Amino acid sequence: MPPAPSELAFVPFVSVENMMRLVHHHGIERVLRELTDAVEQDYRRWALFEKAPRLASHSREGVIELMPTSDGEVFSFKYVNGHPSNTAKGYQTVAAFGLLARVDTGYPILLAEMTLLTALRTAATSAMVARYLAPRDARVMALIGNGAQAEFQALAMKAVVGIDTVRLYDIDPQAIEKAARNLADSGLTIVKCGSAQEAIEGAHIVTTCTADKAYATILTDNMVGAGIHINAIGGDCPGKTELHKDILNRAATFVEFEPQTRIEGEIQQMDASYPVTEFYQVLDGIAPGRRDARQITLFDSVGFATEDFSALRYIHGKLDGTDFFQKIDMLADPDDPRDLFGMLKRAA
């Protein structure tokens, strides 16, 4: 009989089922508020993190990406895909998992699903930025693109920023109905709209989160009035945008990590000299956020590895004393670290 694995062989694993249990246990709005704070905490120590554009493998159908980072003590990475045609096959557009590890030993300390967690952290990041860039007392949000991320975005803006009304639009009427149904008991006033133009009427925050891998024009310049905050989260790879470039010429644009956003974000349409502000600079007081009530602010969000780090760190901190995880025998741990073969032989 093979020897039992040692405790060092086991890594906590948060499955989809347990991630859902954890979120319901704490309440989704509480999780979104706490996760927003966790993301901001790590943005405030931006200089500590290793930063590089994600490693992306592009194909005709979509993209598969690896997103690593470290603060010098803990390392994380996320595996994530983006395949817009997946929904027609009954698959998710985005599927992901992530890992957290100790830098001093290299041993993993958490493995987790990140399809749900990515939606939560993306919404939390949007809300973190909006509470500094959105108009004061913003109450109305337009949500253009009502797919898998939509409800998370709406609830994060409610929980963190205080919106009370969401105006929904999608080219697929069934997506609008799905989002309206899911948000029906959220406490938000839901308005179903027949066009993107109708959706942004009276909105203080406009979030675009469409999935098509193409240069698209979800918003045109004449649709965008003064004083709004645009949260553009759909453009996240080369060749994929949502906004007409004339909007960018009128807006103050904020990004996560400029070298990555230049490749993947809305600003891929612009000349290399187009000015942007990395958002951490607002938190550090290096650069201003919203300057006045009439300014158009744009968060050109493509998703960055530090946000995944924050999300994994947050979930790891929620596990002690709970059953929201299972231990998986993931690491070979022989009694003698030099005798890996002996461990295999004795297991026969």
C-alpha positions as CSV (number, residue, x, y, z in Angstrom):
1,M,0.0,0.0,0.0
2,P,1.5,3.4,-1.0
3,P,2.3,5.8,1.8
4,A,-0.3,8.5,2.5
5,P,0.6,12.0,1.0
6,S,2.0,14.5,3.5
7,E,0.2,17.7,4.3
8,L,2.6,19.6,1.9
9,A,1.2,17.6,-1.0
10,F,-2.3,19.2,-0.7
11,V,-3.4,22.5,-2.2
12,P,-6.8,24.1,-1.4
13,F,-9.0,24.1,-4.5
14,V,-12.1,26.3,-4.8
15,S,-14.4,24.7,-7.4
16,V,-17.3,26.5,-9.2
17,E,-19.7,25.0,-6.7
18,N,-17.7,26.3,-3.7
19,M,-17.2,29.7,-5.3
20,M,-20.9,30.0,-5.6
21,R,-21.4,28.9,-2.0
22,L,-18.8,31.4,-0.7
23,V,-20.5,34.3,-2.6
24,H,-24.0,33.4,-1.4
25,H,-22.7,32.9,2.2
26,H,-21.4,36.5,2.3
27,G,-23.8,38.1,-0.2
28,I,-22.9,39.2,-3.7
29,E,-22.9,42.9,-3.0
30,R,-20.8,42.5,0.1
31,V,-18.3,40.4,-1.9
32,L,-18.2,43.1,-4.6
33,R,-17.6,45.8,-2.1
34,E,-14.8,43.9,-0.4
35,L,-13.3,42.8,-3.6
36,T,-13.3,46.4,-4.9
37,D,-11.4,47.4,-1.8
38,A,-9.0,44.5,-2.3
39,V,-8.3,45.6,-5.9
40,E,-7.7,49.2,-4.8
41,Q,-5.4,48.1,-2.0
42,D,-3.1,46.4,-4.5
43,Y,-3.3,49.3,-7.0
44,R,-2.1,51.5,-4.2
45,R,1.1,49.3,-4.0
46,W,1.5,49.2,-7.8
47,A,5.3,49.7,-7.7
48,L,5.7,46.3,-5.9
49,F,4.2,44.2,-8.7
50,E,5.9,42.6,-11.7
51,K,4.1,44.0,-14.7
52,A,4.1,42.8,-18.3
53,P,1.5,42.4,-21.0
54,R,-0.2,39.0,-20.9
55,L,1.0,36.1,-23.0
56,A,-1.6,35.6,-25.7
57,S,-2.2,32.9,-28.2
58,H,-4.5,34.2,-30.9
59,S,-6.5,32.1,-33.4
60,R,-9.3,32.8,-35.8
61,E,-11.8,31.6,-33.2
62,G,-10.5,33.6,-30.2
63,V,-7.6,33.9,-27.8
64,I,-6.0,32.0,-24.9
65,E,-4.0,34.0,-22.4
66,L,-1.8,33.6,-19.4
67,M,-1.7,36.5,-16.9
68,P,1.1,36.3,-14.3
69,T,2.3,38.7,-11.7
70,S,4.0,38.8,-8.3
71,D,4.4,41.3,-5.4
72,G,7.7,39.7,-4.4
73,E,6.1,37.5,-1.7
74,V,3.2,35.9,-3.6
75,F,2.9,34.9,-7.2
76,S,-0.3,34.4,-9.2
77,F,-1.3,33.5,-12.7
78,K,-4.6,33.1,-14.5
79,Y,-5.4,31.0,-17.5
80,V,-8.3,32.6,-19.5
81,N,-9.8,32.4,-23.0
82,G,-12.0,34.6,-25.0
83,H,-14.0,32.9,-27.8
84,P,-17.0,35.0,-28.9
85,S,-18.5,32.2,-31.0
86,N,-18.6,29.8,-28.1
87,T,-22.1,30.8,-27.0
88,A,-23.6,29.4,-30.3
89,K,-22.0,26.1,-29.3
90,G,-23.4,26.2,-25.7
91,Y,-20.0,27.2,-24.2
92,Q,-19.0,30.2,-22.2
93,T,-17.2,33.0,-24.1
94,V,-14.8,33.2,-21.2
95,A,-13.5,30.3,-19.0
96,A,-10.7,30.7,-16.5
97,F,-8.8,29.3,-13.6
98,G,-6.0,30.7,-11.4
99,L,-3.3,29.9,-9.0
100,L,-1.6,31.6,-6.0
101,A,1.8,30.5,-4.8
102,R,4.5,31.4,-2.3
103,V,7.5,33.0,-3.8
104,D,9.9,31.7,-1.2
105,T,9.2,28.0,-1.9
106,G,7.3,28.1,-5.2
107,Y,4.6,26.0,-3.6
108,P,1.0,26.7,-4.6
109,I,-1.3,27.8,-1.8
110,L,-4.5,28.1,-3.8
111,L,-6.1,26.8,-7.0
112,A,-9.4,28.3,-8.0
113,E,-12.0,28.5,-10.7
114,M,-11.9,32.0,-12.2
115,T,-14.8,32.1,-14.7
116,L,-17.1,33.4,-11.9
117,L,-14.2,35.1,-10.1
118,T,-13.1,37.0,-13.3
119,A,-16.6,38.4,-13.7
120,L,-16.6,39.5,-10.1
121,R,-13.1,41.1,-10.2
122,T,-13.9,42.8,-13.5
123,A,-17.0,44.4,-12.0
124,A,-15.0,45.3,-8.9
125,T,-12.3,47.0,-10.9
126,S,-14.9,48.9,-12.9
127,A,-16.5,50.1,-9.7
128,M,-13.2,51.0,-8.1
129,V,-12.4,53.3,-11.0
130,A,-15.9,54.7,-11.3
131,R,-15.9,55.9,-7.6
132,Y,-13.1,58.2,-8.5
133,L,-14.0,59.1,-12.1
134,A,-17.8,59.0,-12.4
135,P,-19.8,62.2,-11.9
136,R,-20.6,63.0,-8.3
137,D,-23.9,61.4,-7.2
138,A,-24.1,59.3,-10.4
139,R,-27.3,57.3,-10.2
140,V,-28.1,56.1,-13.8
141,M,-26.1,53.5,-15.6
142,A,-26.4,52.5,-19.3
143,L,-25.3,48.9,-19.8
144,I,-24.7,48.1,-23.5
145,G,-24.0,44.4,-24.0
146,N,-26.1,42.3,-21.7
147,G,-24.1,39.0,-21.8
148,A,-22.3,37.1,-19.0
149,Q,-20.7,40.1,-17.4
150,A,-23.7,42.5,-17.4
151,E,-25.4,41.7,-14.0
152,F,-22.0,41.7,-12.2
153,Q,-21.2,45.2,-13.6
154,A,-24.6,46.6,-12.5
155,L,-24.5,45.2,-9.0
156,A,-20.9,46.4,-8.4
157,M,-21.9,49.9,-9.5
158,K,-24.9,49.7,-7.2
159,A,-22.9,48.4,-4.2
160,V,-19.9,50.7,-4.6
161,V,-21.0,53.8,-6.5
162,G,-24.7,53.9,-5.5
163,I,-26.5,53.8,-8.9
164,D,-30.2,53.1,-8.6
165,T,-31.2,52.7,-12.3
166,V,-29.8,50.5,-15.1
167,R,-30.8,51.1,-18.7
168,L,-30.2,47.8,-20.7
169,Y,-29.5,47.3,-24.4
170,D,-28.2,44.4,-26.4
171,I,-28.6,43.5,-30.1
172,D,-30.1,40.3,-28.9
173,P,-33.4,40.9,-27.2
174,Q,-33.2,37.7,-25.3
175,A,-30.0,39.0,-23.6
176,I,-31.9,42.1,-22.5
177,E,-34.7,39.9,-21.1
178,K,-32.1,37.7,-19.3
179,A,-30.4,40.6,-17.6
180,A,-33.7,42.2,-16.7
181,R,-34.9,39.0,-15.2
182,N,-31.7,38.4,-13.2
183,L,-31.7,42.0,-11.8
184,A,-35.4,42.1,-11.1
185,D,-35.0,41.6,-7.3
186,S,-31.8,43.7,-7.0
187,G,-33.4,46.9,-5.9
188,L,-32.4,48.6,-9.1
189,T,-34.9,50.2,-11.5
190,I,-34.5,48.4,-14.8
191,V,-35.3,50.1,-18.1
192,K,-35.2,47.9,-21.3
193,C,-34.1,50.0,-24.3
194,G,-34.4,49.5,-28.0
195,S,-31.1,51.0,-29.0
196,A,-27.7,52.1,-27.7
197,Q,-28.7,55.7,-28.2
198,E,-31.9,55.2,-26.1
199,A,-29.9,53.4,-23.4
200,I,-27.4,56.2,-22.8
201,E,-30.1,59.0,-22.5
202,G,-29.8,60.4,-19.0
203,A,-27.0,58.0,-18.0
204,H,-24.1,59.2,-15.8
205,I,-22.1,56.0,-16.3
206,V,-22.0,54.1,-19.6
207,T,-20.6,50.5,-19.6
208,T,-19.9,48.7,-22.9
209,C,-19.3,45.0,-22.6
210,T,-19.8,43.4,-25.9
211,A,-18.1,40.2,-27.1
212,D,-17.5,40.4,-30.8
213,K,-13.9,40.1,-31.8
214,A,-14.0,43.0,-34.3
215,Y,-13.5,46.7,-34.7
216,A,-17.0,47.7,-33.7
217,T,-18.6,51.0,-33.1
218,I,-21.0,50.6,-30.2
219,L,-20.9,54.3,-29.3
220,T,-20.4,57.1,-31.8
221,D,-19.2,60.6,-31.0
222,N,-22.6,62.2,-31.5
223,M,-24.1,59.9,-28.9
224,V,-21.8,61.0,-26.0
225,G,-22.7,64.1,-24.1
226,A,-20.6,66.0,-21.7
227,G,-20.0,64.9,-18.1
228,I,-20.4,61.1,-18.4
229,H,-18.0,58.3,-17.4
230,I,-17.5,55.6,-20.0
231,N,-16.4,52.2,-18.7
232,A,-15.3,50.3,-21.9
233,I,-14.6,46.7,-20.9
234,G,-15.4,44.8,-24.2
235,G,-12.2,45.7,-26.1
236,D,-9.6,43.3,-24.7
237,C,-7.4,42.1,-27.6
238,P,-5.9,43.3,-30.9
239,G,-8.5,44.0,-33.5
240,K,-11.4,44.4,-31.0
241,T,-12.8,47.8,-30.0
242,E,-16.2,49.3,-29.1
243,L,-15.8,53.1,-29.4
244,H,-15.4,55.5,-32.3
245,K,-12.0,57.1,-32.1
246,D,-13.6,60.6,-32.1
247,I,-14.9,59.9,-28.6
248,L,-11.3,59.2,-27.4
249,N,-10.3,62.6,-28.8
250,R,-12.8,64.3,-26.4
251,A,-12.2,62.1,-23.4
252,A,-9.6,61.9,-20.6
253,T,-8.6,58.3,-20.9
254,F,-7.4,56.1,-18.0
255,V,-5.9,52.6,-18.3
256,E,-4.6,49.8,-16.2
257,F,-1.1,49.1,-17.7
258,E,-0.3,51.2,-20.7
259,P,1.9,48.8,-22.7
260,Q,-0.9,46.2,-22.6
261,T,-3.7,48.6,-23.3
262,R,-1.9,50.1,-26.3
263,I,-2.1,46.6,-27.9
264,E,-5.5,45.5,-26.8
265,G,-7.7,48.5,-25.7
266,E,-9.7,51.2,-27.4
267,I,-6.4,53.2,-27.7
268,Q,-5.1,50.7,-30.2
269,Q,-7.0,53.0,-32.7
270,M,-4.9,56.0,-31.7
271,D,-1.5,57.3,-32.4
272,A,1.3,56.3,-30.0
273,S,1.4,59.9,-28.7
274,Y,-2.3,59.8,-27.6
275,P,-2.1,60.7,-23.8
276,V,-3.4,58.3,-21.2
277,T,-3.2,58.0,-17.4
278,E,-2.4,54.8,-15.6
279,F,-5.1,54.6,-12.9
280,Y,-2.7,53.9,-10.1
281,Q,-1.4,57.5,-10.5
282,V,-4.9,58.8,-9.5
283,L,-4.8,56.8,-6.3
284,D,-1.2,57.9,-5.6
285,G,-2.1,61.6,-6.2
286,I,0.4,61.8,-9.1
287,A,-2.4,62.6,-11.6
288,P,-5.9,64.1,-11.3
289,G,-9.0,62.1,-11.8
290,R,-12.2,63.8,-12.9
291,R,-11.4,67.5,-13.2
292,D,-14.9,69.0,-13.6
293,A,-18.6,68.1,-14.1
294,R,-18.5,68.4,-17.9
295,Q,-15.4,66.3,-18.5
296,I,-15.8,63.0,-20.3
297,T,-13.8,60.3,-18.6
298,L,-13.0,56.9,-20.1
299,F,-11.7,53.8,-18.4
300,D,-10.2,51.8,-21.3
301,S,-10.2,48.5,-19.4
302,V,-8.7,45.3,-20.8
303,G,-8.1,43.5,-17.5
304,F,-4.7,43.2,-15.8
305,A,-3.0,40.5,-13.8
306,T,-2.8,42.5,-10.6
307,E,-6.6,42.4,-10.5
308,D,-6.6,38.6,-10.7
309,F,-3.9,38.6,-7.9
310,S,-6.2,40.7,-5.8
311,A,-9.2,38.4,-6.4
312,L,-7.2,35.2,-5.6
313,R,-5.7,36.9,-2.5
314,Y,-9.2,37.9,-1.4
315,I,-10.7,34.4,-1.9
316,H,-7.7,32.8,-0.1
317,G,-8.4,35.0,2.9
318,K,-12.0,33.8,3.1
319,L,-11.2,30.1,3.4
320,D,-9.9,29.6,7.0
321,G,-12.4,27.8,9.1
322,T,-14.8,27.1,6.2
323,D,-15.7,24.2,4.0
324,F,-15.7,26.3,0.8
325,F,-12.7,24.4,-0.6
326,Q,-11.3,20.9,-0.9
327,K,-7.8,19.7,-0.6
328,I,-6.4,18.1,-3.7
329,D,-3.3,15.9,-3.8
330,M,-1.4,18.1,-6.3
331,L,2.3,18.2,-5.3
332,A,4.7,15.3,-5.2
333,D,6.3,15.4,-1.7
334,P,8.7,12.5,-1.1
335,D,10.1,11.9,2.4
336,D,13.6,12.6,1.0
337,P,13.3,15.5,-1.5
338,R,16.1,13.9,-3.6
339,D,14.3,10.6,-3.9
340,L,11.3,11.3,-6.2
341,F,11.8,8.0,-8.0
342,G,11.8,6.1,-4.7
343,M,8.5,7.6,-3.9
344,L,7.1,6.3,-7.2
345,K,8.7,2.9,-6.7
346,R,7.2,2.4,-3.3
347,A,3.7,3.3,-4.6
348,A,3.7,0.1,-6.8
